[in-house]
Amino acid sequence: MGLYLLVKSDNLLFTPLFARLYIPFGLGYFVSVLLGSTNAIMSPILVDTFSLSPADLGFMSSVYLISFGLAQFPVGILLDRCGARKTLAPVLLFAAAGAVIFGSAENMSQLIISRALVGIGMSGCLMASFKAYADWLPQERLPLVYSIESLTGGIGGIFATKPILLAFETISWRYCFLGLAMFTVLISALIWFVAPADRTAKNGKSIPLCSLLKDMLLFFADSRFWFVAPVVTAAQGVMFAYLYLWIGPWMRDVAFMETVKAGEYMMYAFAGAAAGYFLNGVIADLLQKKGWLSWEKLYLYSGVLLTSVILLIAIINDRTAAPLWGIVMFLSTMTMISFPILRTFLKREEVGRAMSLLNFTIFFVSFVFQWFIGIILGFYPVSGGSFSPAGYKVALYVIVAINLIADLHLYIRLRKIGKI
């Protein structure tokens, strides 16, 4: 439906300009999600090859998230100063180097370094694409184009499940990562040579980096920021912690699925996330126009439903709960409506800093969640490389409690301002 609307919108899809933007930047976001989430399907390989404990696996994988989050500060500033093309093309080379190191790694330290480099290299893919589209395409087309770009990332996540597992079975996983490194270099070249030149403002002397960072961090003390932040950070923390790592081990250790079957269910979960990314703005806009539900209520209800489904998975804690992960991922990405909600509270000159900080907060919480789950699992016996179902259950109960607190916080704030 989205592609059909895009074609009908002044035939935007068929213009050479759109192709020069979408092909390189879309491929960039595709490989970003693909490289970021491969650990979920290959966790048994990593545990067996490197003798990793649950905490080791959680920390090594979560390094991607924290490096990705920290890189938001310099990447955001570079996007404003240099433009999308000049920022993303060279930054992607960090990810290519990380993929090479991962494919040739011999120990835990090399895995950590590789994940950090991949996180830095992929940190600008989505924001760079958004900026490039905003620079070159009509403003009224941007919401739909952003949805198409987000869907492309969701497809990358789907490829990180059963398709990449089939690739591992055909050739060594190490050669697969070397191939992904070469693919990333090719995308970097496409962005540099195919994407249109950057449009950046030339306002003379640039504001010092330290001043920009200080202004951004001041939002940590802003009540408007904390009105929105808790629910989306808790929800996205669940999505990244599980889709980028723990959903694969959960399918193996709790649902007792073979690797191929687990890959199928992981594909469904990624499809749920892709649908949520694509539809959250469409659904929110439709419900508000019809007068059925405000953005704020949709945000709250998405958070409450998400918490309820996670609790149900924790209570069931066996194979019959596996299909529910697709619903979890859909609802977690539905909370992305928080970004346009936050924008309504801010002055135009505050939007970039506040949203960058919210993006960083999401990835920091995701890092904590992913590592924390591994620590919890480490308290339980490990048998034959499999982790205890009881450990997964306890971790989910803690995550439910955190999400419930976030939901209650939002409910109380909405009551105070008469929005519910």
N, C-alpha and C positions, 0 to 999 in steps of 0.2 A: 504493500500500500504506500509506504514512504517513497519508494523509488518511482511509483506511478505518479504521485503528487509532484515529485521533483521534476519528472519529465514534463508534466503539464504546466509547471511554473516557468513560463517563458522559455521552454525547452532548455533550461539551464543545464541539464545533464549532458546535452549533446554539444555544448560549446567547448572549443579547444582550451579556453581558460580554465573551466571546471576540471577538465581531464588533467591539465598540468598541475592542478592543485591536489585533486583527489587521489590520483595514482601514486605519487611519491609519499604524500603525507598519510594517506590511508594505509599504504604498505608499512609505513613507520609505526603506526599504532597497532597494526596487525601483529608485527613481529615483537612489539613491546609486550603485549599480553601473552603471546606464545612463549617467549623466553622467560617471562616472569612467573609463569604458572607450571612449567614442566616438572618441577620437583614433586608436585602432587602425584603424578602418575609414576614417576621413577623413584619414589622414596624407598621401595624395597631394594632396588639396585644400589642406591647410595648407602643404605644401612649395611648391606652385605659386603659391598666393595671397600668401604672405609671404616667398618665396625663402629658406626655411630650410635650413641645413646639417644633416647628421645629428646633430651635437652640439647644435645649436639645438633640433631637434625632440625629442631625448632629454631635454634639460634642461627645456624648457618643459613637457613632459608630466609629467616626474618631480616638478615643483614641487607637483603635486597630492598625490603620495605623502608628501613631506616635511612639507607643511603639515597633512595628515591625521594623520601620526604625531605631530607636535609638539602638535597640538590634543588628543591623548589625555590629556595631563596636566590641563589645566583642565576639560575636558569630564567626565573621570572624577570629579573632585572636585565639580563642579556636580551630577552625577547623584546623588551621595550626599547633598549638602546640600539640593538643591532638588527632586529627583525627575525622572523621565523626561519628563513632559509639559512642565513649565516650562523644562527645559533644551533639549529638541530643537526645540520649536516656534519660538522666536526664533532659534536657531542656524541653522536651515534657511534663514532669510532671507539669510544670507551666501552660500549656494549660489545662491539665486535672483539675487542681485546679480551674482555671478560669471558666471552663464549669460547675463545681459543684456550684460555687458561682452564676453564671448567672441563673442556674436552680432554685436556692432557693432565689434569690434576692427579696428584699422587698422595695427597694428605689433606687433612681438615683445613689447615691454614690456607692452602691454595684454593680450596672451595670457597672459603670466606672472602678472599681477595677477589675471586671471579664474580661472586654474587654482588659485592660492593660495586665493582666496575659496571656490571650489567645494570644495576639500579641507577647509577649516575647516568649512564648512557641512554637509558630509556626514560629518564625523568621528564624530558621535555616533549615527548611525542604528541600527547594529546593537547597540551596547552599551545604548542607551536602550530599545530594544525588549526586550532580554533582562531589563533591570531592571524594566520595566513588567510583563512576564509573571511575573517572580519575585515581584513585590509582590502580584499579584492572583490567580494561578492556583495550584492544588495542586502541591506540590513534585514529586510523582511523575509529573506530566504534563510537566514542563519539558523533559527531553531531547527528546521528540518534538516539542513546540512549537518549540523552538530549531531543530530540523532543518527544520520547515516554513518558519520565517522565513528560514533560510539558503537554502533552495530558492527562495524568492521573489526573493532577490538574484540567484541564478543565472539566473532567468528575465529579470531586468533586463539581465544581461549578454548573453543571447541576443537581446534586442531591440536591443542596441547593434551588431548585425552586419547581416545582410541587411535586417531590417525598417526600421532607421533609414536605411540606404542607399536604400531605396525612397522613404522620406520626403524625403531629399535630392534625389532625382530628380523628385519631385512639386512640391516647393517649395524655395526656396533654403535652404541649410544655416543661413544666418543667421536666417531666420524659424523654423526648427526649434528653435534654441536659445532664441529669445524665447518660443516655445511651451512649452519645457521649464521656463523660468523661471516662467511663469504656473502650470504644473502643480505646481511646487515650492511656490509660495505657497499654492496650494489645499491641498496636503498639510499644510503648516504650520498652516493654519486647521483642518483636520480633527483634527490632533493636539490643538490647543488647545481646540476646542469639542466634540469627540466622545469623545476618550479619557477614561477615568475620572480623577478627581483623584489627585494623587500621594500616596503614602504614604511619608513621610519621618520619620526619627527626630528627636525634638526633645530634644537632650541639653544644652541650654544653650549656653554659649559654644563656638564652633567652634574646632577646632584651626587654628593659623595656616597659611596656604598654604605658606610657605617650609618649615615643619616636615614637612608632608605630602610635598612634593617631595624633601626631603632623605632621608626614610625610604624613598621609592620608589627613588631613585638608589643607595642602599646595596646593593640587590640586584645591581648590576653587579659587586660584589666577593664575591658569594655563589656557592659551588661548586654548590649545588643548582640555581640559575638556569642556569649554564653546562652542567650535565648535559643539559638539555633544549634550550636555545636554538639551538645551531648548526644542527641538521638542519632544523628548521621555518623558521628565518629564511632559510636558503639555498634551501629548496624554495619557500617563499612568495615569495621574491625573484624566482625564475624565473616564477612564475605572474603576479604583478603587472607585472613588466617586460614580459612578452610579451602577456598578455591586454589590458593597458591601453595598449599601444602597438605593440610590435615584431612581433607575429604578423601584422598586416596587411601591413606592408612586406615581411616574410619571404615571405608568399604571393605578393606581386607580384614581388619581385626575385630570389628563389631558385626558387620553384615556377613563376614566369612565368604566373601566373593573372590573368585579367581581374578587375576589381573585384567583379563579381557572384559569380563562382565563388569568389573569395577570401572573400567574405562568407559563403558556405555553409560553407566549411571552418572559418571562425572561429566560426560557430554551433555546429558540432560540438565545437570546443574548449571553448566556454563550457558546453555541455551536460555535458562531462566534468567540468568544475569543479563545476557544480551537483550532479552525481551524487556526487562525492567529499565535498562539504560535507554533503549529506544522509545519506550512507551511512557515513561514517567511524565515527561513534559506534555505529551499529547493528551494523556488521560487527565492530568491536572488542568490543562487549558479547557478541555471539553466539560469537565465537571463544574468548573467555575463559571464558564459561559452559560451553562444550563441552570445555574443557581442551585445545584445539588450539593456541592461540597467546596469549601474554600481550600486554598493551598495549605493553610495551616492545619485544618482538620484532616486533610489527606495525609499530611506529614505525620500527625499524631497517630492516626489509625494504622498507617503502614508500620510504624514502630511497634504499636501494641500487637498487631497481628504477627509481626516478625517474632517478637518475644514469645508469643503463645506457641508458634510452630516449633521454635527451638526447644521450648519446654516439653512439647510433645515428643520430639526426637529423643530428648534425654530420658523421658519416662519409658518409652518403648525400648530404646537402646538395642535393637536387633535389626535384622534384614528388612522387616516390614516397614521400617522408618525411612529406608533409602530414598523412595520417591519424593519424600518431603523436602529433601535438600534443594530440589529445583524451585520449590515455593519459597524457601528461605532466601535463595539468591535473588529471585524476582523481587521480593519484598525489601531486601536490603538495598537494592539499587533504586527502588521506588523512592527511598528517602533522599535521593539526589535532588528532589524538589526543594531541599533546604537551601541550595545555592540561589535560586531566584527569590526565595523568601528573604534571605539575608540581604540581597541587593535592594529590596524595598525599604530596608531600615537605614541605608547608607547614602551619604552624599556621593556624587559621581567620582570625585577625586579619592574617595576611600575604598572604592569597590575592589580594585586590583589587589591592594595590600591585604584587605580582610579575607578575600577569597583564597589568596595564596596561603595565608596563615591557616585557614580552615583546611585546605588541602594537605598542608604539612601535618596538622593535628590528626587528620584521618590516618595518614600513613604511620605516624608515631604510635597511635593506639593499635593499629594493625600489627606493627612490630612487637608491641608488648603482648598482645593476644597470642600471636603465633609462637613466641618464645615461651610464654606462660603455659600454654597447653603442653609443650614438651616437658617443662619442669614438673607439672602435675603427673604426667605419664611416668616420669622417672621414679616416682614414689611407689610404683606398682611393679610387680615382677614382669620381666621380659622373657618370653618363651619362644625359642626358635625364630627370633627376629620380629615377633609379633608383640604388640603392646596390649595392656589389659583393657578390656571393655569397661571395667569399673572406673579406670582413670579417665577415659573419654566422657563417661557419664558425669563425674565430678566436675570436670572442666566445663562441660555444658551448663551445669547448674550454676556455676560461678558467673558464666557469661550471661545467663538468663537474669541473674540478680543485677548485674551491671546495666543491662538493657532496660530492666524494669525501673530502676532508679532514674535513668534518662527519660523514660516515658512519663514518669510521675512529675519530674521537673518541668517538662514541656507542658503537661496538663495544668499544673499550678500556674505557670506563667500565662498560659492562654486564658485561664479563668480570671486572672488579675486584669487583663486588658480587654475582657469581654468578648473574646473570640470564640468562646465555647460555653 
